[in-house]
Every structure is written in C-alpha cells, then in structure tokens.
Amino acid sequence: MTHDPQLAQLGLFDARVPRYTSYPTAPHFGAAIGPADFAEWIAAVPANSEISLYLHVPFCRRLCWFCACRTQGTTSDAPVIAYVDTLMEELALLQSHLPRGVTLGRLHWGGGTPTLLSPDLIKRLADAIFAVVPLAQGGEFSVEIDPNEIDDARLDALAAAGMNRASIGVQDFDPMIQQAIGREQSYGLTRDVAEKIRARGVASLNADILYGLPYQTGPRIADSVQKLLTLSPDRVALYGYAHVPWMSRRQQMISSEAMPHPKDRLALFETARQLFVWDGYQEVGIDHFAKPEDKMAKAQRAGTLRRNFQGYTDDPAQVLIGLGASSISRFPQGFAQNASGTAAHTKAIRAGQFSTHRGHRFTGEDTVRARIIEALMCNFAVSRQELMTGFGIPSARIDTLFAAAAADFGDMVRVTPEAFVIPESARPLTRMIARAFDAYDTAGARHSAAI
C-alpha cells in the first residue's frame, strides 16, 4: 500500500468522515420513528426466519478515558440487577410482537462491560433470551470480555449458556499508553484470560486493538501487535482511535498534544497491517483481519461480507434487533434506536411500550446508496449488474452516480463497464470515497478522522 502524496492532496489527513456502520448514519436519525413503528417492524419479521440480536449492557466498574460508548460507572450491583429486570420485561414485550418460529442466527452481548454480570444474572438473561428466540443450529453467541472484569465462575456461566465466540478488548499493551488512556491491562492477564476462554471449548476468539493512541509510535504498536499475535486470535479489529473530547467528556482526560499527527496515524496503521499480513492473516475491509479459515475471511472472499454497528460481519440476517438502552435495530424498513439513558429506557419499558425514541425510515434512494457504500467498505468495488438487477436502477442513473463520485478522486478510482473500483493504493481513502455517494449532509456532524 502506497503513501502517495496524492492522498494528502485529496485531503485524507484533514478530513472527518462517517465510519459508515449504517446508512444513513446515526446523526441523521430523527424523532419521527417511535415505539409504534418499532412494534410494527417487529411484527413484520417473517415467521420462521433467522434474525440477529444485540444486547447492550451499559455499565462498567471503571470508565476508560478513551471510550466514547454510551456507558456509566457503577461500584454496586444494584443498578445492574435492576437493569436486567428491565431487560426481562423488554424481552416479554418483544415476544408479544414477534411472529412464531423466529430463531437467532447471531446473539451478541456488548457494552459497557457485559462480563460484570454475576454468574446468576448471566444464566438468567441467557435463559430468558433463548426462551423468546432460540439459538438456531449453527448460531453464534458472542460476548465482549474485559480481562479486568472476569473470573472463572463467570466464564463457566458464559460457556454453559452457549457462548461460542469471545471478543477481548486489548487497545495497546504498552504500560505508558495504557496509563494515558485510563485502561491498565497487562499482557499476562490478557493471555491468561484467552487461555481460560479456549479451555472452556470456546472455539473462536476476537480481539480489538487501536492505532492513533497518545504516545503511540511505530516500535510501540509493533510490540503490541506481536504480543497480540502470540494469542492467535481468529479475528482482529484494528480500529483508529477517535479522539472526540467534545462528544465524550472523559476523553478530556487524554492530552490532545500527545496524539500522533494524521500522517503518523497512517504509518501506525501500516505497521500493524503489515505485521498481521506477514503472520498469515487475511485483510478484511478497511480495518479487520482474520485467519483464512475464519468465516469472516471466507465471506470476504465470497463477496458476502457485510457491515453493521459492530463493524464487519458475515451475518446474513436482514433483521438486527437491539435490546437495552441506546441499542439500535435494523430492519428492511429502516433503523430504530432505543432511549439512550437507562432511566428513560426503563420508564418506557415499565409503561408497557418499547423505548424507541429516534430512527429513520428508508425513502428514495436510501437502500441503493446504502448498498453502494456497504459494497465499497467491504469489497472496494460496486457491481453495476448488482445495482441493475437487485435494485432496478437504470444504467444511465448508475453512470451519473459513478461519474459524480469519480470526479472528486481522479485516477484514484476506476470506473469500468462492470464496476466502480477503489484500487489498493487508494484504500486509505475508502471512507471519503463512500461519502461521495452519501446524499445526506455530513458537514454538520463532527465525525472521526478519515484515517
């Protein structure tokens, strides 16, 4: 991959663009979507179909400074227990609207810190979910695990509940960087937790690592990646740290002066990327890596890779239902997001209705533009034939869409009779190129850096 000066000329090092885990992106959700729409969309799920479910646990024992997720700290189990009680009521409400025979192809617990749940709460919650929507044969149950907030009893409970994929947040192993971002987590602890997960028969292990952290240098990120590789994760997400202190107040604890410059961020990414590739991992999209035998790598090769709120996925489900405060659901009709605060979410559920407070109903060219952006983010190419046959888009309209995007990027993109293509040398520009197909105004939202 080249670091051609043309990347700078096109504004890569100054741009702030969406991550495109949805289209339209969350800043364009509005209050027109409410509980009645959510209930209607659930009722329209085809009977006997497979769906996916995301469950959000917003609590943490400690709040890491780098994190911009919707979380809240707690030193007591009381609010966690109350929140699980609310989830039980939410599941009952879901069951009253969901057609018969629906099963789960994917279940993911995220946060926050799902592993702060006690073993009893883990069992109670998993049992309740599977009573409403059973896990399909070959279904995947994944959980985000904080090595600082897990023990043998909780791992036993998760394994007994059916967890078959675990995701460990690493961020960086350098003690100086960990201290700067408020996330101290030793390599030894992380290694021991990974071994305990595998010892319980959990076949698949994911890991997240960040580039662009304060004080990060080429040698430091290389050392962290090499340590991570000794754990032999099946998948790795190499995310760019988004320093957005205006949005996440806790990030104000991190010195902005210690942040690497945009050109250095690209160099950090390239250092990590090369190490993963040299170790035999397949590149997946713009920032993921997977062992060649992993299902995500197979999806990349088959052209069936997709993008959702957790990043890249091989999940084919058309419906993703989000449970818990701030969770976002995706339906063929549009997006729906629950109330962000736990108090507002609980109040709605206990009043007997969903807490949906914003979202978006697909209109106009939303679905075709969403597919174009997803194809670029996943495959670095958009098939003309897919747009014509799958969406009924006339060839002349495709020409217009492709030409308008290509005009901004010159020879950094290719338009052929078959497809719109991002060459390998231009892949750092992928999110910017995707934005060229975005019909919504992205200028008002303060997105993360393009690299």
N, C-alpha and C positions, 0 to 999 in steps of 0.2 A: 504494500500500500504506500503510495507516494504522499509526501508532504509538499506538494506543488504550491508555489506562491499563488497560483490561481485560486486556491482555497481561501486565502486571505483576501484576495481581490473581490471574491464573491461574498465576503462578509461573515465567513464562518466563525471568526474569533470574536465577533461583536454581537452576533445575533442571539436572540432569545426566542425560542420556538416551542410549541407543544411537544410532548412526548408521544402523542397520538396513540394512547391506550384506548381511546374511543374516538368516534367522530359522530356528531360534533363533540368537542372536548367539554369537560365539566363546567368551565366558566360560562358556557352558553346554555346550560340548563336553566329553566325558568320555573316560576311558581304555578304555571298553568297545569302541570301534572300533579295530581294528588292521590289520596287513598283510593278513590273510586276507580281511577284509571289503572292503578296497580292491581286492584282486585279483578277488574275486567280482563287485564292481560294474563293474569294467572289462570283465570277460568278458561281462557282461550288456548292454553297449552294442550297439545294433542294428547288424548288418552293413550296410555301405554308407551309413551315416548320417554327418552332419556334426557334429563336436564342436568345442570350443574348447580352447586350451591356453595356460596361463600358465607362464612360466619365470622363476624368481626368481634373480637374481644378487645375493648379499648383501654384496658388497664395495664399499667406497668408498675413494678416495685420502685423503679428509678427511671427518670426521664433522660434519655441520652440526648445530648445537646444537638447532635447532627440531624436528628429525626424531625421530619415535617409532617408526620402522620397525625391523624386525629386520635390522640391518646391522653390519658390522665393518670397521675400517680396515685398510688394507694399503699398504705402500710398495713391496712386492715383487710380481712376477708369479707367483712360485712357488705360493702358495696358490690363485690364480685358475686356473692351469693344472691343478692337482690337482683343483679343483672341477669343471672342465669334463670331466676324465677320469671323475669320478663321474657327471656328467650323461649321459655316453655309456653307462655301464653301466645307469643308470636307464632310458634310452630303450630299450636292448635288453630290459630286463625288461618294460617297457611293451609292446613289440612281441610278446613271447611270450604275452601275455594278451589283447591287443586283437583283436577279430574282424576279418575281412578287409574290405577296401573302405572302411574309415573314412577320411574326409578332414577337413581343417581348414578351418572357416569363419573362425576367428579365431586368430591367434597373437600373444601379447603378451609382450615381454621387459620385466620390471620389476626394481626393486631397492630399495635399493642403486643401483649405477651400472652398468648393462649396457654402457655405452659405454667402460668401462675395458678391455674385452676387446680384444686386439690384432686386426688385420685377419685374421690366420690363424685365430685362435680363433673369430672371428665366422663365417667361412666354414665352418670345421669343424663348429661347432654347428648352423648353419642347415642344412647338408647332411645332418647326422645326423637332425635333426627331420623334414625333408621326406622322407627315406628311409623313415621309420617311418609318418608320417602326412602325405601330400602335401597341399599347399595346394589347396583347391577352387577352381574357376573363380569369379572374383569375390571370392576370400577376402582377408582383411585381415591384414597383418603390421605390427604397430605396435611401436615401441621407445621407451622413455623415454630422453631425451637430456639430459645435463648439459653445457651450453655450456662449462663449465670443463674438461671431460674428453672432448674430441672433437677430431678433426683430419680433414684431407682424406682420408687413407688409410682411416680407419675409416668415414667417411661413404661413401666409394666401396665399401667392403666391404659395408656395410649395404644400399646401393642395389642392388648386384649380387646380394645374397641375396634381394631381393624386398621390402624394406621399402617400404610404400606409405602409411604413416601414422607421423608422428613426434610425440612429446609432449615439450614443453620445460617444465621447472620454472622459474618466474620468482620466485614468492613476493612480492617487492617490489623496486622499483628504487631506493628511497631509500638512499643510502650509509650513513646513520646506522642505519637499521633493519637493513640487511644486516650491519653490524658487530655489532649487538646479538644477531643470531640465528646468527652464525657462518657466513654464506653470502654472500660477496662476489662479485658477478656484475654487471658493468656492462651498461647498456642497449646500448652499442655492440657489445660481444661477443655479446650475445643476438641483436641484429639481424643481425649478420654470419652467425651460425650458421643462423638462419632462412632467410636468402637462399641459403646454401650447400645447405641441405636441398632447397629448391624448385628450385635449379639442377640438381639430380640427378633431377628428374622425380617427386619425392615429392609427390603431389597434395594430401595432407591434413596439416594442422598443428594440433596441440592445444597448449594452454598452461594451466598451473596458476598461480593467484595466491591469496594468503592475505589474509584480513582478521582483525583482532584481534591483530595483532603488537605487540610492545613499541614504544612511542613513535609508533604509527600515529595519524594524525589525518585528518580529512576531506580537507583540501587535499593531504596526502601520498599518500593512497590514490588520490585523483583524478588526481594527476600520474602515478602508476604505471600506472593503468588507461589513461590517454590515451597513454602511451608504448607500452603493450602493443597498443592498437588500431592503432598505426601498422604493426605486424607483420601485421595482418589474419589472425589465427588463425581456423581454421574452427570450432573449439570452444574454450570456456574453462570451466575448473572454478574456481569461486570458493569455496574451502574456508575454513571457520572454523578458525583455528589452535587446536589443542587443547593447552593448557598442562597437562601431566600429569607434573610433575617427580618424583612418587612412583613413576611407572612407567618413565619414561625418564630415566636419571641424567644424561645430557648436557644435558637441559633445565634442570638446576640452574645451568647457566652463564648462564641468562637471568634477569634481575631480575624477580621477581614484582611488585614495586612499579611497574614500568614498563608493566604490562599495562593496556589500556583496561578500563574498567568494562563490565559486561554491556550497559547501555543504550547506551554508546558503541559497542560491537561491533555492535549492531543498526543504528546510524546509519552506521557504516562500510560495512556490507553494503549498505544502501540507497543510499549514494552511488555505490558501484561498480555496483550493479544498474542504476540509472538511466542511467549512462553507457553500459553495454552495450546497453540497450534503445534509447536515443537513437541509437546508432550502427547500429541495424537488426538486432541480434541477437535471436533468439527465446529466451525463458526456457524452460529445460528442467528440470523438477523443482524442487527447493528451492535448488540452488546451481550449476547449469550453464547455459551459454548457447551457442547455435550459430547459424551463419548459416542462413537459411531453407532454402537448398538442400542443407544437410548432411543425411546420413542420420539423424543423431540427432534433428534438428528434425523431419524427416518422420515418424520413429517417434513422437515426442510428439504430433503432430497426428493420427496414425492410431490412437493408443491402444495401440501395441505396444512402448512404452518399457519397459525392464526395469532391474533393479538387481542389481549383483553386487559383488564385493570391490574392484573398481576404481572403483566409483561407478555412474553411469548408463551404459547401453549400449543399442544397438539390436540386440544379438546375440540371435538366437532359439534358440540351441543349448540343449538340455536337459542337456548334459554339459559341464562345465568341468574339465579335468584340470590339476592343479598339479604342476610339476616343480621340484625343488630344495628346499633347506632351508626349512622353515616354510610352504611353499606349501599352500594349501587347495584341495581339489577339491569340486565339487558334482555330485551325481548325483540322479536321481529318487528314490533310496533314502535319501539323506542327505548329510552332509558328512564329509570325511576330511582331516586335517591331517598333514603330514609333520613329523618331528622338527625342532625349531626350531634347534638348533645344528648347524653344519656337520660337526662331529666325529661326533655321533650319527647324523646323516643318512648320512654316508659309511660308517660302520661297518655300518649295516643294508644298504645297497645292495651293499657288497662281500661281505656274507654271503649275497647272492642273494635278498634279500627287500625289499619296499618299506619305507620308514621310517615309515609311518603310526603315530602314537602317540596320537592322540585324534580325536574326531569326534562325530557324532550321527546316529542312525538315526531317520527320521521315524516318529512314532507319533501316535495320537489325532487331534487337530485341527491338527497341525503344518502340513500343507500348505495347508489353507484359511486359517489365520491368517497364514501366510507370504504368501499371495496378497493378503489384505486389506491387510496392511502395505505390500507392494510397490505395490499399486494406489494407496494413499494417498500414498506417497512419489513416485510417478511421475505420477499423474493427478489427485491431490487428490479422488478420488471412488472409491467402491466400488459396482459394479453388483450389485443384488440378483439380477438374472436370471443373471449370470455365476456367482454362488455356487450358485444353484439348479440350473442345467443343467450347469455344469462340475464341481461337487463333490457334487451331490446333497444339499445342505443344505436341510432343511425351512424353510419360510417362518417358522414360529414360532421356530426357533433363530436365524435371521437377525435377527428382531425383538429377541430377547434380547441378542444381541451388539451390535447398533446402539444399543439403549437404554442399555446399561451404559456404553458409551463416551460417548454424548451427555450422560449425566447429569453428567459431570465438566466439561463445557465449555459448557453452556447454549446461548445463541444464537450462539456462535462456530462451531457446526457445524449442518448441516441434515440432517434425515432425511426423505426423501420416499418415496413408494411405489416409486420406481425405484432410489434410491441413498442412500448416506451421503456427504455432500459437505462439503469444507472450503472455505468462501468465501475469496476472495482476501485479505480483510482479516485472516484468521486463519492464513494460510500460515506465518508465523514459528513457529506452534505445531505444525507438522506432525509433527515427531518425537515431541512429547509426546502428540499425539492417537494416533499409531501405537502408542505404548506402552500405551495403554488397551486394545489388542487383544492385548497380549503376555501369554501365560499363564504365563511364567516370571518368577521373582522377580528384578527388576533392581536391587533395593536394595543387594545386597552388592557389585556390581561398580562400580568407580569410573569412570564414563563421562565423556565430554567434555560441555562446556556445551551447553545446548539451543540457544543462539544464538551 
